[in-house]
Amino acid sequence: MSQKLLSLCICFCLFLSCDKAPLLSPAELDNEQPTTFEVSIDVAQCINGGSLLFVSMPNPELYGYLWEVNGKAGGHHNQTSGCQCVENATVRVTRLADGLRVNKSIELIASCLSDESSF
């Protein structure tokens, strides 16, 4: 019995002497999220005319996207759908972890060689 008690005391002393990192509360974890994030829109010119727009940022899979191209719905991905004659576009990027949103807009002078609206 005394050997079990001695073993228990040693285990207890070892447990108390270990360095333990404090656990963060959910509120403290929320404070570690940046209060904003950077978004940039990159433009790729298409061979047949028009442009493909895409969001450039770290970890794009952690965000949701909503595009508006020339005043119309433009998709829910990190890039617009297909090559389009783009005059102006806006993307609303939402951080999925906390719902923080950032809007980014772009205007293009000459996105197409013809008057067609998409290819």
C-alpha positions as a Markdown table, in Angstrom:
| # | Residue | x | y | z |
|---|---|---|---|---|
| 1 | Met | 0.0 | 0.0 | 0.0 |
| 2 | Ser | 2.8 | 2.4 | 0.8 |
| 3 | Gln | 4.4 | 1.8 | -2.6 |
| 4 | Lys | 1.1 | 2.7 | -4.3 |
| 5 | Leu | 0.9 | 5.9 | -2.2 |
| 6 | Leu | 4.5 | 6.8 | -3.0 |
| 7 | Ser | 3.8 | 6.2 | -6.8 |
| 8 | Leu | 0.7 | 8.4 | -6.6 |
| 9 | Cys | 2.6 | 11.2 | -4.8 |
| 10 | Ile | 5.3 | 11.1 | -7.4 |
| 11 | Cys | 2.8 | 11.3 | -10.2 |
| 12 | Phe | 1.0 | 14.1 | -8.5 |
| 13 | Cys | 4.3 | 16.1 | -8.0 |
| 14 | Leu | 5.3 | 15.5 | -11.7 |
| 15 | Phe | 1.9 | 16.7 | -12.8 |
| 16 | Leu | 2.2 | 19.9 | -10.8 |
| 17 | Ser | 5.7 | 20.6 | -12.0 |
| 18 | Cys | 4.8 | 20.4 | -15.7 |
| 19 | Asp | 4.7 | 23.6 | -17.7 |
| 20 | Lys | 1.2 | 24.0 | -19.0 |
| 21 | Ala | 0.1 | 26.5 | -21.6 |
| 22 | Pro | -3.1 | 28.2 | -20.5 |
| 23 | Leu | -6.2 | 27.3 | -22.6 |
| 24 | Leu | -7.8 | 30.2 | -24.5 |
| 25 | Ser | -11.4 | 30.9 | -24.1 |
| 26 | Pro | -13.6 | 31.3 | -27.2 |
| 27 | Ala | -13.6 | 35.1 | -26.7 |
| 28 | Glu | -9.8 | 35.1 | -26.6 |
| 29 | Leu | -9.7 | 33.0 | -29.8 |
| 30 | Asp | -12.0 | 35.5 | -31.5 |
| 31 | Asn | -9.7 | 38.3 | -30.6 |
| 32 | Glu | -6.9 | 36.6 | -32.5 |
| 33 | Gln | -8.7 | 37.0 | -35.8 |
| 34 | Pro | -7.6 | 40.1 | -37.7 |
| 35 | Thr | -10.4 | 42.7 | -37.9 |
| 36 | Thr | -9.9 | 43.0 | -41.7 |
| 37 | Phe | -8.2 | 41.3 | -44.6 |
| 38 | Glu | -6.7 | 42.3 | -47.9 |
| 39 | Val | -8.4 | 41.4 | -51.2 |
| 40 | Ser | -7.1 | 42.1 | -54.7 |
| 41 | Ile | -8.7 | 41.5 | -58.0 |
| 42 | Asp | -6.4 | 40.2 | -60.8 |
| 43 | Val | -7.4 | 40.3 | -64.5 |
| 44 | Ala | -6.5 | 37.7 | -67.1 |
| 45 | Gln | -7.1 | 38.8 | -70.7 |
| 46 | Cys | -8.8 | 36.1 | -72.8 |
| 47 | Ile | -7.5 | 35.1 | -76.2 |
| 48 | Asn | -10.9 | 35.8 | -77.9 |
| 49 | Gly | -11.5 | 39.0 | -76.1 |
| 50 | Gly | -13.0 | 39.7 | -72.7 |
| 51 | Ser | -11.5 | 39.2 | -69.3 |
| 52 | Leu | -11.5 | 36.7 | -66.5 |
| 53 | Leu | -11.4 | 38.2 | -63.0 |
| 54 | Phe | -10.1 | 36.4 | -60.0 |
| 55 | Val | -9.5 | 37.1 | -56.3 |
| 56 | Ser | -5.9 | 36.9 | -55.2 |
| 57 | Met | -5.4 | 36.3 | -51.5 |
| 58 | Pro | -3.9 | 33.7 | -49.1 |
| 59 | Asn | -6.1 | 30.7 | -48.2 |
| 60 | Pro | -9.0 | 31.4 | -50.6 |
| 61 | Glu | -10.8 | 28.3 | -49.5 |
| 62 | Leu | -11.5 | 30.0 | -46.1 |
| 63 | Tyr | -13.8 | 32.6 | -47.8 |
| 64 | Gly | -17.0 | 32.9 | -49.7 |
| 65 | Tyr | -17.5 | 35.0 | -52.8 |
| 66 | Leu | -20.2 | 37.0 | -54.5 |
| 67 | Trp | -19.5 | 38.7 | -57.8 |
| 68 | Glu | -21.4 | 41.4 | -59.6 |
| 69 | Val | -20.2 | 42.1 | -63.2 |
| 70 | Asn | -21.6 | 45.0 | -65.2 |
| 71 | Gly | -24.5 | 45.2 | -62.7 |
| 72 | Lys | -25.4 | 41.5 | -63.0 |
| 73 | Ala | -24.8 | 38.4 | -60.9 |
| 74 | Gly | -21.3 | 37.0 | -61.7 |
| 75 | Gly | -20.9 | 33.9 | -59.7 |
| 76 | His | -20.0 | 32.5 | -56.2 |
| 77 | His | -16.4 | 31.4 | -56.8 |
| 78 | Asn | -13.0 | 33.1 | -56.4 |
| 79 | Gln | -13.2 | 33.9 | -60.1 |
| 80 | Thr | -15.8 | 35.1 | -62.5 |
| 81 | Ser | -17.6 | 32.6 | -64.7 |
| 82 | Gly | -16.0 | 32.6 | -68.2 |
| 83 | Cys | -14.5 | 35.4 | -70.3 |
| 84 | Gln | -16.7 | 38.5 | -70.3 |
| 85 | Cys | -16.6 | 42.0 | -71.6 |
| 86 | Val | -16.2 | 43.6 | -68.2 |
| 87 | Glu | -16.7 | 47.3 | -67.7 |
| 88 | Asn | -16.9 | 47.1 | -63.9 |
| 89 | Ala | -17.1 | 44.4 | -61.3 |
| 90 | Thr | -17.4 | 44.1 | -57.6 |
| 91 | Val | -16.7 | 41.1 | -55.4 |
| 92 | Arg | -17.9 | 40.7 | -51.8 |
| 93 | Val | -15.6 | 38.4 | -49.9 |
| 94 | Thr | -16.8 | 36.9 | -46.7 |
| 95 | Arg | -14.5 | 35.2 | -44.1 |
| 96 | Leu | -16.4 | 32.0 | -43.3 |
| 97 | Ala | -15.0 | 31.8 | -39.7 |
| 98 | Asp | -16.7 | 34.9 | -38.5 |
| 99 | Gly | -18.7 | 36.5 | -41.4 |
| 100 | Leu | -16.5 | 39.5 | -41.8 |
| 101 | Arg | -17.0 | 41.0 | -45.3 |
| 102 | Val | -14.8 | 43.1 | -47.6 |
| 103 | Asn | -15.9 | 44.5 | -50.9 |
| 104 | Lys | -13.5 | 45.2 | -53.7 |
| 105 | Ser | -14.3 | 46.8 | -57.1 |
| 106 | Ile | -12.5 | 47.2 | -60.4 |
| 107 | Glu | -13.2 | 49.2 | -63.6 |
| 108 | Leu | -11.8 | 48.2 | -67.0 |
| 109 | Ile | -11.5 | 50.6 | -69.9 |
| 110 | Ala | -11.4 | 48.1 | -72.8 |
| 111 | Ser | -12.1 | 44.5 | -71.9 |
| 112 | Cys | -13.4 | 43.4 | -75.4 |
| 113 | Leu | -12.6 | 44.0 | -79.0 |
| 114 | Ser | -16.2 | 43.8 | -80.1 |
| 115 | Asp | -19.6 | 44.8 | -78.7 |
| 116 | Glu | -20.5 | 41.3 | -77.6 |
| 117 | Ser | -21.2 | 40.9 | -73.9 |
| 118 | Ser | -19.6 | 37.5 | -73.3 |
| 119 | Phe | -17.9 | 34.6 | -75.1 |
